[in-house]
Amino acid sequence: MTGALRSPVAGPSPVARRLEWAALLCILAVLVARCFISEMPFRISELSTAPTPESPYNPPDELLRLIMATALLAAALLWALARAVGPRATIRGPVMALGVIAFAGWSLLSARGAVDARGALTAWLEQVAILAAAVAMLNLAGDGRKWALVVVVLAALAGTMGVKAVFEVLVEVPERIGQFQADKVAQLARAGLRPGSPGARMFERRLTDPSALGFVALANVFASLLVVLSAAGAALAVEKFADARKRPLPQPREPGEISLPLLAAVVTLLLPAGGVAALILTRSKGGIAAGAISALTAAAVVLGRRVLARHRRKVLTACGGALVAAVMAVAVLGVNRGGLPSRSMQVRWEYWVGGAGVVAESPWTGVGPGNFGHAYLRHRLPEAAESTKTAHNVLVDAACNYGLVGAAIYLALLGGMLAAMTRPGGEPSPIDHARAGPPPAAVIAMLAAVAAAARGVVAGATDPALLFLEAFLPAAVFAAMGVLATWAGDSLGADRLPGRRARIVLGCGVAGFALHNLITYTLWAPGPATVFWIAAAAVAGAGVGGWTPRVPTPVRWALTAALAAGIVAAAVVLVRPVWRRTALVREVSGRLVQRRGLDAVRALSDAADADPLDGITPADLARLLLAWQEGAHPATFPSAVKAAQTAWRRSPTATHADLLSRALGDDGRAVDMAAEAVRLDPMNPRLRIRHAAVLLAHERPDDARAQLQRARALHDALPADSDLRLNDEELRELEELFQKIR
């Protein structure tokens, strides 16, 4: 990474320039919004377990993911339109673009065969959209002003997340822990959890965790994000110091006069300092190690960039070989020892061994994006302390989700982008102010408004004071950090372009993020993944090769129209049902708050019908009806069975099979469904106890005894701190069933 950016030789037409800027702003808006919300790469129920008048709704996570994905696809479309209306232009990274198309096709094939089809299609659209936006950024970053704006925005986010982390650790965490300790039972009840249950233990650990979680709400995910953001802040500061050194003080000097550019550079150090402080406060060992390795590597590359540039291929080969050797060494160590040193790495080893079983079961197309958690249950080791939704390793996750072919395509895109970041580029040409685009201050103001809107949606607060604290205050901090990032001492703007040093520092941060994904899953988490791919593409945009196609204008327009039609089709087919379902689920939460139970059931039934691919909402409906069956509404029994059957038909998971066995009651089919639940999650002692109870009710004591003995053995094999161990009430139930058999 020895070069800076090279501005295009021949500028595009005015219309094309506007379209390019619109594409860039759309990408940056999604990137910023995702840093202020929490999005997981898997699906959970959107129905609040304990809605209150102050906070009746859960965040519309899946709908937000789809909207963000559609916006990124729209940005790619705007860039394609710019190419269609402009003169014949060079397209950077054509191989990357073809790879994204191949990945989109193969991963769609994987998604179509997934157990949770809705979750798989959501994750498919999400990943394809992120990669498509990266292709667009690869081309947009060839313009110096656009590249500089990306660095400024990332640096401003670093400072913002630093403020958030410090405030969280000093104020929010002590308040949260104090409130929980003061009224533990009531808080567990509001969350729908019983004291002593595995869910309650996990809930308590999370509430009392002193780590900084940021807006993404998970320490490891937040740490991985901060590795890139801190590098961007450091990159901007380094370039400002270099610029200040080139601009001496005017002569004659006044006594005590200081250089404003130098002062701007010193103040800019607050941005990476905030990011690094937040990284330390996450207490994520892997994230901190990845950040430290990135910083040391950046310093080494800056000092030895000329030598490294002459031996670039040798260095890349050596790094690739070292990575492969390290992976193989970890595998050999784990096989020989039956695990890895330290509790954290041992848990990951258990994930990876289970993931190997998933790959062996579905080697070609995989289990579908976002579906690892369901397949993993069939291959979880008896002593594994946790269930998981991801394998916490990009190699294993890719192979499980997309199969070996899809994983090869994805990893080739990942490796190709990382390699492209190391290619040397040219020096930036002077800014053409007639074609410079919107002022950076205006862009920062727009992005701050986007951040406030995103926070307002996920906060779900109706109190104006709480909305100000949760939404407008974080956006104001981001705006202030943006002003600090753009201040050059004598102006607010990006006239002093971040050059070769910024590419090196930010590129090393991006590489550190990728390295961290050998033990975590942030390449699948929507927010960090967007930041990673956009930052990587911005760094690579200077040196990546290009292709100037001789495509007639009608053909360009036809291809662009096909892309537009695909985006519209995706919005109609994938987004519309989720939009309708989310609106109805929110209506259910409101009616539950008002204690209008029958109206809530009707709305939840409509929500289940609104999305024919969703198995979670009908399962929620069945649980609600079963709760009524135990109380004052026995007439709901047939409806509960029907809802549970719908959930099972759409998503045949272990939880849905168990739910259906409960809904069937004394029906003989309950035995088969309880057995199916055990088959899908064989290492779950709770399901085996449930199966034993059903078998005993149908006068099969010998089979029930075998299930109970296996449940006890599974419980005994689990570590003492595992959430999967049976609690006291469940152990009493197990003994009572043994007594009945005797």
Secondary structure, 3 states (H helix, E strand, C coil): CCCCCCCCCCCCCHHHHHHHHHHHHHHHHHHHHHHCCCCCCCCCCCCCCCCCCCCCCCCCHHHHHHHHHHHHHHHHHHHHHHHHHCCCCCEECHHHHHHHHHHHHHHHHHHHCCCCHHHHHHHHHHHHHHHHHHHHHHHHCCCHHHHHHHHHHHHHHHHHHHHHHHHHHHHHHHHHHHHHHHCHHHHHHHCCCCCCCHHHHHHHHHHCCCCCCCCCCCHHHHHHHHHHHHHHHHHHHHHHHHHHHHCCCCCCCCCCCCCHHHHHHHHHCHHHHHHHHHHHHCCCHHHHHHHHHHHHHHHHHHHCHHHHHHCHHHHHHHHHHHHHHHHHHHHHHHHHHCCCCCHHHHHHHHHHHHHHHHHHHCCCCCCCCCCHHHHHCCCCCCCCCCCCCCCCCHHHHHHHHHHHHHHHHHHHHHHHHHHHCCCCCCCCCCCCHHHCCCCHHHHHHHHHHHHHHHHHHHHCCCCHHHHHHHHHHHHHHHHHHHHHHHECCCCECCCCCCCHHHHHHHHHHHHHHHHHCCCCCCCCCHHHHHHHHHHHHHHHCCCCCEECCCCCHHHHHHHHHHHHHHHHHHHHHHHHHHHHHHHHHHHHHHHHHCCCHHHHHHHHHHHHHHCCCCCHHHHHHHHHHHHHHCCCCHHHHHHHHHHHHHHHHHCCCHHHHHHHHHHHCCCCHHHHHHHHHHHHCCCCHHHHHHHHHHHHHCCCHHHHHHHHHHHHHHHHHCCCCCCCCCCHHHHHHHHHHHHHHC
